[in-house]
Amino acid sequence: MNAAALPAPAQRAAPGFWARARRHPGFVIGGLLTLALLLAAALSYLWTPHSVYEVNMGDKLLPPSARFWLGTDAFGRDVVSQLLVGARASILVGVIAVGIGLVAGTALGLLASARRGWVEEAIMRACDFGFAFPAILSAIMLTAVYGPGIVNAIIAIGLYNIPTFARITRAAGNAVWSRDYVLAARSCGKGALSITFEHVLPNIAAVLIVQATIRFAIAILAEAALSYLGLGTQPPQPSWGRMLSEAQTLMFDAPLLAVWPGLAIMLSVLGLNLLGDGLRDVLDPRLQRR
């Protein structure tokens, strides 16, 4: 039989996003941990085993039991209820702070990559200046002027995220601006604004999504650190960082009080980091071709 007459082998279609994601262990584990964080915060609006604001000194420092699943703190408050409600503060700070950095930083990065020249240089030098004021230092300065609170913590973390997103957007945007299809669009008479929204932004969206996921984890850590220092979420609203601060004086009497919020912070940050790494691998076109 003539070899030329043999049918060509069928080309196997590349698997879709969810098919690739299900085969990525980091994405699956990170997604489950992140989903648990979101469900804990959502559940706290509907139900908690006990009130987080009720103080009962007769029940202070009780060990885990059928009534108090993870025990009670020095004020007789249920630890499980505080962990559930404390997830709200972590998600609130993460979403708003990352949103501030994503919107403002992406806009600055797109402007820098589109205009280049002195505009790009001015934006990058402003980003370098912003990196000189980390979130905790910015929160301390805001607290000195306006007093401690979750709003100041969100502003401080959000401002610190802006230079990060601006630099990443500018670097990814510069790579897209040098592509042939962008050069072809420019030769057809399209302006910088049109090219930015039609070609540059869609092609760097995956990079921004991955970075936003990772910055979300960093925002949770920053909120816990600020609350630990007394600069973040204020009493009586529960916070994982403040739970750690209150437990440090009871390490010999009730060491588990420091374990539970620390474990909650660790699992949340681990889940978001694994999810970000998984998204990077799943959305990478080179890995898709493999």
N, C-alpha and C positions, 0 to 999 in steps of 0.2 A: 504494500500500500504506500502511495506517495506521501512523504512526510509533510508536504505542503498542504495536503488535504486534511490533515489532522486539525481538529478544532483547537483554537487557542484556549489555554487554561483560564477559567473564570477568575476575574480580579476580585479579591475579597475586599468588601467595603470596610473602611475604617470604623472601629466601634465608636458609638456616640459618647457624649459626656458622662452620662450616668453609668454606662457600661464600663468605662474606664475608671470612674470613681469607685464603683463597687469592688474593683479588683485592687484598689490602693489601700493597704491596711492603715496607713497614717491618716488618710482622709476619713475612713470609716470610724476609727477610734476618736479622732478629733471631732467629727460631726456628732457622735453620740455624747461626748462630754459637753460640747457646746449646747446641744439640745437639752441635756439635763440641767444646765445652768438656766436656760430660758424657761424651762418648765417649772423650775423651783421658784423663779421670780413670778411667773404667772400664777402658780398655785398659791403664793402668799397673799394675792389679792382676794382669793376665794376662801381660803381656809388656812389656819395655823393651829397646832395642837393647843396652844395657850396664848394669852395676850402677851405681846412683847413689852407692853408699857406697865404691866401690873407688877408691883414690888411686893414680895412676901418673904420677909426675913426668916420666917419659920421654915422655909424650904431651901435655904441657901446652901450651896455646895453639896447638893445631893448627888450621889453617883447615878449612872444610867439605871433605869428601872422601867417597868411597864407604864408607869405614869409619865415619867420624864425620860424619853428614849435615850438622850445623850446627857442627861443630868441637868443641873441648874448652876447658875453663876453666883457671885457673891451677894446679889440682891434677890435671889430666889426666882430669877427669870428663866424660862425654858430655853435651852440652847438651840434646840431644833427650830423653834419659832424664830429666834434671832438670826439663824443662818438663812432661813427662807426669806425673811424680810430684808436681810442684808444683801441678798443677791440683787434686789432692786437698785440699790445705790450703785453697785458695780456696773450694772447694765446701763443705768441712766448716765453715769459719768462717761462710760465707754462710748455710747452711741453719740452723745452730743459733742464730746471732745473730739472724737475721730471725725464726726461730721464737719466740725469747724475746720479742722486741718485739711480734710479732703476737699472741701469746696474752695476755701481760700488758697490753699497750696496748689491745687490743680490749676486754678485760674492763673496764678502767678507763673507757674511752670509753663503753661501753654503760651502765655504772653512772651516769656523769655525765649522759648524755642521758635516762636513765629517772627519776632522782631529782630532778635540777635543784636549785635553791636552793643552800644552803651546801655540799652534797656536791659539786655540779658546780664550785663556786668553789674548794673545797679541792683537788680533783683537778687543775684547770687551773693553780693556783698551784704545785702540786708539779711539774707538767710544765715550767713556766717555770724552776723551780729546776734541773730535770734538764738543760735546754738549756744551762745555764751550765757544764756539764762535758762537753765533746765527747769522742769516743771516744779520741782520742790522749791527752788530758789524763787521762782516767780510767785508761787503761792505764799511764801513767807513775806514777800514785798507787798502783795495784795492784802494779806492779812493785817500787816502793820498799818495799812491805810484804811481799809474797809471792814476789818474784823474777820474772824474765821467763819467758814461756811462752805457748803457743797457748791454754791454758785462760783465762788472764787476758785475752788479747786478745778471746776470744769473749765473756767476761763484760762487758768494757768496751763492745764494739760493741753487744751485746744490750741493755745498760742504756740506751745512747744511743738505741736504736730505740723504746723504750717510749713516751716522750713524743710522738714523731711519730705512732705508730699511735693513741695515746689522743686526740690532737687531731683527727685525721682521722675516727676513729670517732664522736667526739662531735658534730662538725659534720654528718656525713652522717646520724647518728642523729636529731639534732634536726630535720632536714628531713623525715625519715620520720614522726616523732611528730606532725607537724602535718598529715599527710594525712588525707583523709576516712575511708579504710578503718580507720585506727588509731582515729580518734574513734568510729567505729561499733563497733569491738571493745571500746573502753572503756565505751561506753554499754550493751553487752551484759553487762557485769560481769567482763570478763577483767582479770586482774591485770597489773602491770607486767612481771613475769618471763615470763608467757605471751606477752604482746605482743612482748617483746624477742626471744624465740627464734622466734616464729611469723611475725612481720611485719618487725621492724627488721633483724635480722641477715641474713635472706635477701636483703633489698633493698639492703644495703650490701656484700654479699659481693664484687661485681664491683670496687668501689672498693678494697677491701682486697687483692684479688688483684693488681690493677695496682700498688698501692703496694708490696706485698711484692716484686714483680719489680724495681721500681726500687731499693728498699732493698738488694736482693741485690747489685746492681751497686755501690752505695756501700760495702757490706760488703767486697767484693773489693778495692776501692781502699783501704779502711781497713786491711785485713789486710796488703796490700802495703806500705803506709806504716809500719805498726808493725814488720813484719819488716825493712824497710830501716833502721829505727832500732835494731834489735836487741831489740825488745820482744815480737815475735810468735813465729813458728815458729823453734825453736832447732835448731842443727846437731846431728846430720848430716842431719836431715830437710830436703829441698829446699823452697824457697819462692821465688816469683817476686820478691818484694821484696828478699830477701837476695841473690838473683842480681844484682839491680841494684846493691846496695850493694857486692858484691865486684867488680863490673865497673867501678866508678867510678875506681878507681886504675889501670885498664888501658885507658883511653880511647884512648891513642895507640898502644899495642901491639896491642890486639885490640878495636876499637870495636864489632864485631858482638856481643860478649858482652852489651852493654847493649841492643842492638837487639832480640834475640829475646825476653827476658822483658818488655821494654816493649811489644813488639808483642802478646804474649799478653795482657797486662793490658788494652791498648787494645781489642783485638777482643772480649774477654770483656765488658768494660763497655759497649762499643758495642752488642753483641748484646743484652744484657739491657735496655738503655735502649730500643732499637728494639722489642724484644718488649713492653715495658711500654707504650710509646706505641701500638703496634698493638693490644694488648688493650684499651686505653682506647677507641680508636676503634671497634673491632669490637663491644665490649660496650655502647657508648653507644646507648640506645634511640632518641634523636633521629636519629642517623646511620642506624640500622636502618630508620626510617620513610622516610628519603630514598632 
